[in-house]
Amino acid sequence: MLKLAATGQKVVLIERSAKMYGGSCINIACIPTKTLITSALRRHEENPAAEYFRQAVRCRDEFIAKLNSVNYGMPEGKITLIDGFARFTAPRTLAVTPSAGRPNDVTLEGVDGEKGEEVEITADTIIVNTGTTPAKPEIPGIDLEGVYDSTTIQHVDPLPQSLLIVGASFVGLEFAAMFSGFGSEVTVVNRSERFLPRVDEDVAGLVQEVMESQGVRFLMGQDTKSITRKGSELAVQVGADEVFADAVLVAAGRTPATAGLGLEAAGVELDDRGFIKVDEKLRTSVEGIYAVGDTNGGPQFTYISFDDNRVLESTLLKKGTARLLTAWRCRTRLSSTRRWQWSV
């Protein structure tokens, strides 16, 4: 983005939320959760759990606000920033609805309209990097107060004395360890009988053993059928049993944030899970449109996004022939490590 601008190209960055500059890792995922986990690890038994958790969340928010500000400031004055929602109306055209009014200094050709009004942007190259959002399985009661996803649970107040987590994925286990450290009684429900099925059995067994020694309870091979409110608690139907908790975290994976983007108007193809199809150079089915990061169906790790940046830089700045290996082009789950090539 900044490297493109440095070559004299006109660049517009459209971000739906002003709180998300820098992406998920910095604002709602890796860094904020690791900040909370660090606080949980430092907690002593004599620390009052509820107040200690509130202070930890305040520290998290202050730290993330600084990172967000830095990431917003990096491109400011070098490219055009627009807070708003964009959708394709044609392969080279976006309709953008500003959420906070477009900047006063917009001078790009193809951008018109007044503040707060929908503006139209045309470009030869469009990069889609909308990421993913927490999956929302069809569980009756999932919209009840007290049911959270991996973003909203970071600001739960007060600290739940008991927490039930739906899903024993990496995300679910991260929050299980975190809230157990803060003093909550944690129960994890998982549909699969196998714990961490993509991890070697001896490693997975050790992880489960350590977490159980920390007080986390696992209910494996069980379906979460419904959630209901009973008094001050949530009653979760797990298989044939009813489990009570103050709060429920649904950590059942993530889905691509492609809905509403108008990709069909541009002719961009999606796979059967809703992710954008790309080739080894991150090109979509439409010339000039690229998809990077989580939205193209690859492993959802920060270093994968960095790798996408290198591949895209090679293509757009014509600095070589960096690409995803052909074996990885379909974004299969055969390996947790993605390889890339660079040649000149």
WOFEN-V13146 format. One record per backbone hydrogen bond with DSSP energy under -0.5 kcal/mol. NH is the residue of the N-H (numbers start at 1). CO is the residue of the C=O. E is the energy in kcal/mol with one decimal. If there is no record, write none. Layout:
BEGIN
NH/CO/E
NH/CO/E
END
This chain:
BEGIN
5/1/-2.0
6/2/-2.0
7/3/-0.8
7/4/-0.9
8/5/-1.8
9/4/-1.6
11/9/-0.5
13/80/-3.1
14/12/-0.5
15/13/-0.6
15/82/-2.4
20/17/-1.8
21/18/-0.7
23/20/-2.6
27/23/-1.7
28/24/-2.6
29/24/-2.3
31/25/-2.3
32/25/-0.6
33/29/-2.6
34/30/-2.2
35/31/-2.2
36/32/-2.0
37/33/-2.5
38/34/-2.3
39/35/-1.7
40/36/-2.4
41/37/-2.5
42/38/-1.3
43/39/-0.5
43/40/-0.9
47/44/-2.1
52/48/-2.5
53/49/-2.4
54/50/-2.0
55/51/-2.3
56/52/-2.1
57/53/-2.4
58/54/-2.2
59/55/-2.4
60/56/-2.3
61/57/-2.7
62/58/-2.3
63/59/-2.2
64/60/-2.7
65/61/-2.2
66/62/-1.4
67/63/-1.8
68/64/-2.9
69/65/-2.1
70/66/-2.1
71/67/-2.5
72/68/-2.1
73/69/-2.2
74/70/-1.7
75/71/-0.7
76/72/-0.8
77/79/-0.7
78/75/-2.4
79/75/-1.9
80/11/-2.5
81/79/-0.5
82/13/-2.6
84/15/-1.7
84/82/-0.8
85/97/-2.3
87/95/-1.8
88/261/-3.4
89/93/-2.2
90/93/-1.3
93/90/-1.3
94/121/-3.0
95/87/-3.0
96/94/-0.6
96/119/-3.4
97/85/-2.8
97/95/-0.5
98/96/-0.8
98/117/-0.5
99/83/-2.9
100/83/-1.1
103/81/-0.6
106/103/-1.0
107/105/-0.5
111/108/-1.8
112/110/-0.6
117/114/-2.1
119/96/-2.8
121/94/-2.7
123/92/-1.8
126/288/-2.7
128/126/-0.5
128/290/-3.2
129/127/-0.6
133/255/-2.8
135/253/-2.7
139/137/-2.0
140/138/-0.5
140/225/-0.7
142/139/-2.0
144/141/-1.8
147/144/-1.7
148/146/-0.5
148/248/-3.4
153/149/-2.3
154/151/-1.0
155/152/-1.7
156/153/-1.5
163/185/-3.0
164/247/-2.3
165/187/-3.1
166/164/-0.5
166/249/-3.1
167/165/-0.8
167/189/-3.3
169/251/-0.6
173/169/-2.7
174/170/-2.1
175/171/-2.0
176/172/-1.9
177/173/-2.5
178/174/-2.1
179/175/-2.9
180/176/-1.9
181/177/-1.9
182/178/-1.6
183/179/-0.8
183/180/-0.7
184/179/-2.8
185/161/-3.1
186/184/-0.7
187/163/-2.5
188/217/-3.2
189/165/-3.1
190/219/-2.4
199/196/-2.0
204/200/-2.9
205/201/-2.7
206/202/-1.6
207/203/-2.3
208/204/-2.4
209/205/-2.2
210/206/-2.5
211/207/-2.4
212/208/-2.5
213/209/-1.7
214/210/-0.9
214/211/-0.6
215/212/-1.5
216/211/-2.1
217/186/-2.5
219/188/-3.1
220/218/-0.6
221/190/-0.8
221/192/-1.7
222/190/-2.5
225/223/-0.8
225/237/-3.0
226/237/-0.8
227/140/-2.6
228/235/-2.4
230/228/-0.5
230/233/-2.7
233/230/-1.7
234/245/-3.1
235/228/-3.4
236/234/-0.6
236/243/-3.3
237/226/-2.4
237/235/-0.6
238/236/-0.9
238/241/-2.6
239/223/-2.1
239/237/-0.7
241/238/-2.2
243/236/-3.0
245/234/-2.0
246/162/-1.0
247/162/-1.3
248/146/-2.5
249/164/-2.6
250/148/-2.9
250/248/-0.5
251/166/-2.6
251/249/-0.8
255/133/-3.1
257/131/-2.6
258/256/-1.6
261/258/-1.7
265/262/-1.1
266/262/-0.9
267/263/-1.1
268/263/-2.2
271/275/-2.9
274/271/-1.7
276/295/-2.4
277/269/-2.0
279/283/-1.5
282/279/-2.1
284/289/-2.5
289/286/-2.0
290/126/-2.5
291/282/-1.7
292/128/-2.3
295/292/-0.7
296/293/-1.7
297/294/-1.8
298/293/-0.6
301/299/-1.8
304/301/-0.6
305/301/-1.3
306/302/-2.0
307/303/-2.0
308/304/-2.4
309/305/-2.0
310/306/-1.7
311/307/-2.3
312/308/-2.8
313/309/-2.6
314/310/-2.1
315/311/-1.7
316/312/-3.0
317/313/-2.2
319/314/-1.1
320/314/-0.7
321/343/-1.8
323/341/-1.2
324/280/-3.0
325/339/-1.2
328/325/-2.0
329/325/-0.7
329/326/-1.1
331/328/-2.5
341/323/-1.6
END
